[in-house]
Every structure is written in C-alpha cells, then in structure tokens.
Amino acid sequence: MPKNETPDDELKSAFRLWKEDVYDPALAACPPGSERTTVSGRRLKELYTPLDLEGWDYLRDLGFPGRPPYVRGIQPTMYHGRQWTMRQFSGFGNPEDTNRRYKYLLAHGQTGLSVAFHLPTLMGVDSDHPLARGEVGKCGVAVDSLADMEILFHGIPLDRITTSMTINAPAAVLWAMYIAVAEKQGVSPRVISGTIQNDILKEYIAQKTFIFPPEPSMTLIVDTFEYGAREVPRWNTISISGYHIREAGATALQELAFTLRDGIEYVEWARRRGLDVDEFAPRLSFFFNAHNDFFEEIAKFRAARRIWAEVMRDRFGARNPRSWWLRFHTQTSGVSLTAQQPYNNVVRVALQALAAVLGGTQSLHTNSLDETYALPSEEAVTVALRTQQIIAHESGVINSLDPLGGSYLVERLTCDLADEARELIRKVDDMGGMVKAIEHGWPQREVSDSAFWYQTAVEKGDKIIVGVNAFAGGHEAIPLLEVDDSAARRQLERLKKVRATRNGTLAREALGDLKKAASDGVNVMPHLLRAVKAYATLGEIIETFKEVYGEYREPTTF
Amino acid sequence: MSQNTIRVLIAKPGLDGHDRGAKVICRALRDAGMEVIYTGLRRTPEEIVSAAVQEDADVIGLSILSGAHNVLFPSILKLLREQEAADIPVIAGGIIPEKDIPGLKKAGIREIFLPGSSTQDIVRWIEDHVRGSRKKA
C-alpha cells in the first residue's frame, strides 16, 4: 500500500473500481430491472461495505445483548434463555366459542393468550346497542360484562398464563374485569401477568377505536399506570403500538418515529401526575408491525431499541435499566396479505415472522392465510402457529444471538432509521407534543399521504404484489370460519339474564360512585373494580364516563 | 356522459374504523375531478342516507370491513327508497364474501369492489354509470 494511502482510501478505490468497471457495465448488459426500493420507498444501494459505516464504533453503536445501546437485544441471553412468546390474537362469536379456541391454541403449543374483542366491545357499547346490529361476534369475541369474561377464561389458570388484551378506549374496564376473574379463581392481582393495549394516541392516528377526547383519555391511561405500579406489578399497562399506524399506510420510518413519540408523550403525562419514571417505565411495552421489506423491518426493530434506551436514560433520567428496555410484541402485517391466491399468504407470513425474530421480538403473532376473508379457521391458525415453531426449532436462526449484527446493510439501515426517526420525534416536540400534533391532524395526514403514495405505486406497477398485479389468475376457494347470527342471539339472551339477575341497586350505586370518582379526578380503577363486580355492563360504564369526559369526533379530512 | 361534476358520498357504515381504503378512494375520485364528501367513521344508515340527500350525492360508496354488510346495506337501501332517493346508485367495497354478493346486488347494490381493485376501476365505473347533476365550477 502506498505510504500516503490509508486502509480506507484503498477500500474506496477498490469499491469504485468494482462499481465502475465491473458492476455497472455488467448491469448495462442486462434488461432493465425494477427500482431497488423498500416497500416504504427507501432506496437501497447495490452493495454495502465498511465504507457505509465510516465512524461507526462496535462498542458504542452495537455493543452486546443485554447492554446499552441494546441494539443486539434487551436481554443478555435472548432466545437462549427464553423463547419469544407465541401469542396468537384470537376471538370470535360468544365467549364459549373463544374459550374453546384458546384451549385449542394452548394445546397446540401457543405460549400466551391474546384477546380480540368484537367491535361493540372495542367501542364501549353493549351487544344490544343499536350500533351493534350486525356486528356481534363478527370481528372478535363479544364481551358485555364480567359474566362474559368469566366464561372466556373458564378453565384457564390465570396464575400460569399471561394474557394480552387488544382494547383501548375501554381498556381500564376490561382490565378490571380480568382482575375480577382472577380474584374469583383465587389468583391475586399481584400475581397475574399480561398486557392491555391501552394506547389511545395511535387510535386518533390510525386504529380509530377512540371514544373520549384526548385529555381525559390520557388521564385514564395514567390511572392504569399508577394502579398497576402499586397493585398489579407484573402487568404491562400499555402496549405502545406502531402496528396499526403501519397498517393505516405509514412507512417504516413513520411507524418507528410516531410509536416512540407516542411513548414519550405517555411518559411525560405520567410524570406530570407525579409518578417517578422508574415506577412505571419497566411496565411500558411496545407493539410493532412485521411488514414485507425484510431488512428494513429488522433494522427498524434494532433502531427502536437504541432510541428508546437513549430517551429513557437521557431525556427522562431513568436509572433502572429495566426502564431502558424496549420490550415488544410483533404481528405480521395484515394489510400485506392478499385475497387472491390466499396460500401465498403463508409464505408472506413466514418471511415477516422471520424478520421479527431476527429483529429480537419478545412476543409474536403470525397471521393466518385466510384473514383477508374472515377470522382464522382452525386449520389456518394452526399453520400460522407452526410457522413460528418451525422458525424456532428448524431454521437455526436462534442458535447465535443477533446473527445479522455487523451486516453492513443492516447496521447502516439501523443508523439511518434511528437518525431519521430522531428528526421526526424532534418535529413533533416542536409542535408541542403528540396530543397537539394530533389535534392539528399532522400524523394522520402523514399516514394517509403515505397510503396514497403506496396505492399509486401499486397501480403504476412500481410495487409488485404477487397474484394481484403480477402472476395473477386462478381462483382458489378456501374453507372459511363463519360467525352467524345465532351468536348475536345467544349474546343478547345472556345480556338480558345478567341485567335481570344482578343486584340492580348495587350496580346503580357502583355506577354513581364511578361517575363521582371520574368527576373528582381520582384514580378510577378501584371504582371500576366495584362496578364490574356488581355486573354493571361495559356499555353502562362507558356511558357513565361519556357523561363526564364527553365524546370525540374526528374531522372528516382525507 | 354528462360534463357535470359528479358528487360522490363515501360512507363508513357501522362500527368499523378501518378508513385507509375509503380515504385513498376519496383522494383518487377528487383527483379525477369529482366532488367528494366523506362522512367519517361510524355512521348509521339514517345518517348516511340523510347526508346523501342533503349533499345531493350522485352516487354513494360504502366501505365496510367488519362483516356487518348483510344487515347494514339492506337498511341503507330501504331508507333510500323511503326517502325517494332510490335513484342514487350505491356501490360498495371492503371485506365482503363472494357468496354474499348476489344477495347484495339483488337488494340493490350496483357494484362491489373487492380487495385488489384499483382506484381507476372505481373512477371508471362511476364515470360510465353516473350522471353528474351539478355543472362543473
């Protein structure tokens, strides 16, 4: 090597030589290929080399699993010590139907429960509400009162199983019901473990199952943080989610940045209540999407861990390392599945699940091949579960921790996503925070802009969807799960029975007491427990809250 | 077809909160020169029909992914008839099982756009089948 040439210079000229004298001419002789962009539109280079990591330092920027910056994983042993939880999101029809499905899934190797509630429950109305017509049991399990919750978990030991519940505006209510069911089983609130999604900010941005306006909703959430920290210490009182933001059309970067900024907002509101960050932060959890672009997704998960650790330690001064850990659940992307050629979905899910595992997820749901048509059939959900088991036991990817660490591409993408996410987070800071940004409609517009961009790209043929705008044709009828109207009938009968047989005075008094607690601004959790145990229905409880908190109506922009 | 601007009401009936598709279609129709009114989420059949009549809609597009279409669509069609607005064509999209389509069409839904439809399919259908009633600005 000449005296005045550094190792870098040598590499730079070697790369330039390869690119200009070998790659480019060879490529020119090939038919034109497609743009090498991710599903989010990020352009990738033809090749990544050490030149793409100039200034990158292993110990500072990568480190070891279980040590800051946590890029390689939040625990030192990761899957060597504990496999990710196989947690299939599930629920349909009446509680008995779903109880049966839960037992089936557990018998087939699932290791945690995840509850999908039907739309009326998600929106805080009972199955006999006019708006519930045609909706009962269709998109999830019908739960109107504690009576339904008892049936849902019948024969399932809540001291030995963890449960995640996808519920947002009414999260505190369903959590109270779960705590009450556990108590009836003789299981203390100090022992039960699980998660409530309880992330209202992303509802305004994407999933849209909001009920009340932002301020009272945030207050309710902080109530759960406070109550959880003191009474239910093994419970994750929030699952700060990017999944839905991504499904609504966001890019990987927007998913990452908006999720983390939502997290920052929750921490700020909790601290304003007077909670010490280390009191509640170890019980914050996250939920990301595993979408199509394999390496972009892996880099996204790694960037998330890095940024959150910085935020917790530097921005919020958390001292407990458990407060720095970004623990997350992942679901493979629903919106990427196709109705055409549904068996292709098995392959999509396998690749997406693999990305989640290589990205270090703590918990994973794999979609079923038939979910563009209906809720999963037993056969389809079994394939989805087996997908995870094959990755865990046959693929070998778990044999060494963070096997993609050190890949020039993955490390470069991780750094880029982290840098760009920090910028977007700062942008929301400058707007006055996430609640303010949502009030201005900013994240919602960003998401719908990205959605429109993507649809345009698909219709132009710039983005290929196999079986839809390429390699199309063929018609496969697959067996589907059907939820018929008898589920609604049964649900209405039970609801009538609950109202008829409960102590009406007790229920009424509990609701009155709850209303007072909400108006006085005290923590509503003990009052919710009283109300659910008196068999006040979800609809009655939410109506009570609406009288105090009001209702949110979003602007109809597009 | 007429050179008048076509007014489209895009509606989300029932409790379903998935609005990605509805919003993308709103934009595509607007880009195609139509006037688009979006009802927002969680509208009842009564609210949708009332909006269609008040807004002088030339066509109604229903977006639903919750499985409640067999209850909500006939309800909307019945209300349109009662309000003497049955001449407003109603099209739909979302998650609608193929086996339900004949029944829905018999009830009066003019066309159903399943997953994988392009926005241009919808633009073209409206341009081919709907007469605008307002002069272009």
Interface residues (C-beta under 8 A of the other chain):
Chain A: L119 P120 L122 M123 V125 P130 L131 A132 R133 G134 E135 K138 C139 Q207 K208 T209 E247 A248 G249 V335 T338 A339 Q340 T372 Y373 A374 S448 A451 F452 Q455 E459 I465 V468 L480 V483 R553 E554 P555 T556 T557 F558
Chain B: G14 L15 D16 G17 H18 D19 R20 A22 K23 V24 C26 R27 A28 V36 Y38 T39 G40 L41 R42 T44 S66 G67 A68 H69 N70 V71 L72 I95 P97 L114 P115 G116 S118 T119 Q120
